[in-house]
Amino acid sequence: MNLIHRRLCASEKWARGVENDLLPWALDGVRLGPRTLEIGPGYGATTRVLLHRTDELTAVEADATYAARLRHVFGDRVTVVHADGAALPLPDGYFDSVVCFTMLHHVPSPGAQDRLFAEACRVLRPGGLFTGCDALNSWGFRLIHLGDTCVPVPPQTLPGRLRGAGFGECDVTTGKGSFRFLAYRKEAA
């Protein structure tokens, strides 16, 4: 992330916005279940909110510095794994829910995003939920990401991509300059 983006994501203003606006909208009506995996928590603003919505929280962070910071901040309340969300070192079918918030655009290619979707499906129990949100592409969004990896996910393509990764029922909603999604792993036959 560039300097502007790092400062924004580490700010208390961002953390308050995540807690008061973003996650209440993204998780409206959503039950995560007892075991939740968060992919790409970054500075942990979303992690702080998720702690109160699930019994067991695991966070996978690709950046080693951020992963170390998360371990320091959350201690044993969160299991932090330094790994790529597109190659999760986690067991099949373990989690009730997998979440990712405002991070999909940092995944470097549509192919890598699709691998992340497939990995989210793999680690979910049958019927488990994959949910999250990300920003819609705009000039302001692109401006904040100058010099960053920025591969926006077109929301109209997301249901097909999620079904291709192994999900059944999918729903994508846009609003507030963002989109949110809910996808359920197909039940075992």
C-alpha positions as CSV (number, residue, x, y, z in Angstrom):
1,M,0.0,0.0,0.0
2,N,1.2,3.5,-0.6
3,L,1.8,6.0,2.2
4,I,-1.7,7.7,1.9
5,H,-3.4,4.3,1.9
6,R,-1.4,3.0,4.9
7,R,-2.2,6.2,6.9
8,L,-5.9,6.0,6.1
9,C,-6.2,2.3,7.0
10,A,-4.2,2.7,10.3
11,S,-6.3,5.8,11.4
12,E,-8.9,5.9,14.2
13,K,-11.2,7.6,11.7
14,W,-11.1,4.5,9.5
15,A,-11.5,2.1,12.5
16,R,-14.6,4.1,13.6
17,G,-16.1,4.0,10.1
18,V,-15.5,0.2,9.9
19,E,-17.2,-0.3,13.2
20,N,-20.1,2.1,12.8
21,D,-20.8,2.0,9.1
22,L,-19.0,-0.5,6.9
23,L,-19.4,-3.7,8.9
24,P,-22.9,-3.1,10.1
25,W,-23.9,-2.7,6.4
26,A,-21.8,-5.6,5.1
27,L,-22.9,-8.0,7.8
28,D,-26.5,-6.9,8.1
29,G,-28.6,-10.0,8.9
30,V,-25.5,-12.3,8.7
31,R,-24.7,-14.9,11.3
32,L,-21.1,-16.0,11.1
33,G,-21.2,-19.1,13.3
34,P,-18.7,-20.2,15.9
35,R,-15.6,-20.5,13.6
36,T,-14.7,-17.6,11.4
37,L,-11.7,-17.1,9.0
38,E,-10.8,-13.5,8.0
39,I,-8.7,-13.1,4.9
40,G,-6.6,-10.0,4.6
41,P,-7.3,-8.0,7.8
42,G,-4.4,-5.6,7.3
43,Y,-4.3,-3.3,10.3
44,G,-7.1,-5.2,12.1
45,A,-9.9,-2.6,12.2
46,T,-12.3,-5.3,10.9
47,T,-10.8,-8.0,13.2
48,R,-11.6,-5.8,16.2
49,V,-15.3,-5.9,15.3
50,L,-15.3,-9.5,14.3
51,L,-14.1,-10.6,17.7
52,H,-17.5,-9.9,19.1
53,R,-19.4,-11.8,16.4
54,T,-17.8,-15.3,16.6
55,D,-16.3,-17.7,19.1
56,E,-13.1,-18.6,17.3
57,L,-11.4,-16.1,14.9
58,T,-8.5,-16.9,12.6
59,A,-6.9,-14.2,10.5
60,V,-4.8,-14.9,7.4
61,E,-2.5,-11.9,6.5
62,A,-0.1,-12.0,3.5
63,D,2.1,-9.1,4.8
64,A,4.5,-10.4,7.4
65,T,4.7,-7.0,9.1
66,Y,0.9,-6.7,9.4
67,A,0.7,-10.3,10.6
68,A,3.2,-9.6,13.4
69,R,1.3,-6.4,14.3
70,L,-2.0,-8.4,14.5
71,R,-0.4,-11.0,16.8
72,H,0.9,-8.2,19.1
73,V,-2.5,-6.3,19.2
74,F,-4.8,-9.3,19.6
75,G,-2.6,-11.8,21.4
76,D,-4.3,-15.2,21.9
77,R,-7.8,-13.8,21.1
78,V,-7.1,-14.3,17.4
79,T,-5.1,-17.0,15.6
80,V,-3.0,-15.1,13.1
81,V,-1.5,-17.0,10.1
82,H,1.0,-15.4,7.8
83,A,0.0,-16.8,4.4
84,D,-1.5,-16.0,1.0
85,G,-5.3,-16.1,0.9
86,A,-5.0,-17.9,-2.5
87,A,-3.1,-20.7,-0.9
88,L,-4.4,-21.3,2.6
89,P,-2.5,-23.6,4.9
90,L,-5.7,-24.6,6.7
91,P,-7.8,-27.7,6.8
92,D,-10.8,-28.5,4.4
93,G,-14.3,-27.9,5.7
94,Y,-13.3,-26.4,9.1
95,F,-14.8,-22.9,9.2
96,D,-18.5,-21.9,9.4
97,S,-17.7,-18.6,7.7
98,V,-15.0,-16.9,5.7
99,V,-14.9,-13.1,5.5
100,C,-12.9,-10.5,3.7
101,F,-13.5,-6.8,3.8
102,T,-12.0,-4.0,1.5
103,M,-9.1,-6.2,0.4
104,L,-10.1,-8.1,-2.8
105,H,-8.8,-5.2,-4.9
106,H,-5.3,-5.8,-3.4
107,V,-5.2,-9.3,-4.8
108,P,-2.9,-8.9,-7.9
109,S,-5.0,-10.5,-10.7
110,P,-8.5,-11.8,-11.4
111,G,-6.9,-15.3,-11.5
112,A,-5.4,-14.9,-8.0
113,Q,-8.8,-13.6,-6.8
114,D,-10.5,-16.7,-8.2
115,R,-8.0,-18.9,-6.4
116,L,-8.8,-17.0,-3.2
117,F,-12.5,-17.7,-3.8
118,A,-11.8,-21.4,-4.4
119,E,-9.7,-21.6,-1.2
120,A,-12.5,-19.9,0.8
121,C,-14.8,-22.5,-0.5
122,R,-12.4,-25.3,0.3
123,V,-12.0,-24.4,4.0
124,L,-15.7,-23.9,4.6
125,R,-18.0,-26.6,5.9
126,P,-20.8,-27.6,3.5
127,G,-23.4,-24.8,3.7
128,G,-20.8,-22.4,5.2
129,L,-20.9,-18.7,4.3
130,F,-18.3,-16.6,2.4
131,T,-19.1,-12.9,2.8
132,G,-17.5,-9.5,2.6
133,C,-17.4,-6.2,0.8
134,D,-15.1,-4.1,-1.4
135,A,-15.2,-0.7,-3.0
136,L,-16.7,0.0,-6.4
137,N,-14.2,1.3,-9.0
138,S,-14.1,5.1,-9.3
139,W,-11.6,7.8,-9.9
140,G,-11.3,8.6,-6.2
141,F,-10.7,5.0,-5.4
142,R,-8.0,4.8,-8.0
143,L,-6.4,8.0,-6.7
144,I,-6.0,6.6,-3.2
145,H,-4.3,3.5,-4.8
146,L,-1.7,5.3,-6.9
147,G,1.3,3.0,-6.9
148,D,-0.6,0.2,-5.2
149,T,-1.9,-3.1,-6.4
150,C,-5.4,-2.2,-7.4
151,V,-7.5,-4.8,-9.3
152,P,-11.1,-3.9,-8.7
153,V,-13.7,-6.7,-8.8
154,P,-16.6,-5.9,-11.1
155,P,-19.6,-6.8,-8.9
156,Q,-21.6,-7.9,-11.9
157,T,-19.1,-10.7,-12.6
158,L,-18.8,-11.9,-9.0
159,P,-21.8,-14.4,-8.8
160,G,-20.4,-16.3,-11.8
161,R,-16.9,-16.3,-10.4
162,L,-18.1,-17.5,-7.0
163,R,-20.1,-20.3,-8.6
164,G,-17.0,-21.2,-10.6
165,A,-15.1,-21.5,-7.3
166,G,-17.7,-24.0,-5.9
167,F,-20.3,-21.9,-4.3
168,G,-24.0,-22.4,-4.8
169,E,-26.3,-19.6,-3.8
170,C,-24.7,-16.1,-4.3
171,D,-26.0,-12.6,-3.7
172,V,-24.2,-9.3,-4.5
173,T,-25.6,-5.9,-3.4
174,T,-24.2,-2.5,-4.2
175,G,-24.5,0.7,-2.1
176,K,-22.5,3.4,-0.4
177,G,-19.8,3.2,-3.0
178,S,-19.2,-0.5,-2.2
179,F,-20.6,-3.9,-2.9
180,R,-21.2,-6.7,-0.5
181,F,-21.5,-10.4,-1.2
182,L,-22.8,-13.5,0.4
183,A,-22.1,-17.0,-1.1
184,Y,-22.8,-20.4,0.4
185,R,-20.7,-23.5,-0.1
186,K,-22.8,-26.2,-1.7
187,E,-24.1,-28.8,0.7
188,A,-22.6,-32.2,0.5
189,A,-24.5,-34.6,-1.9
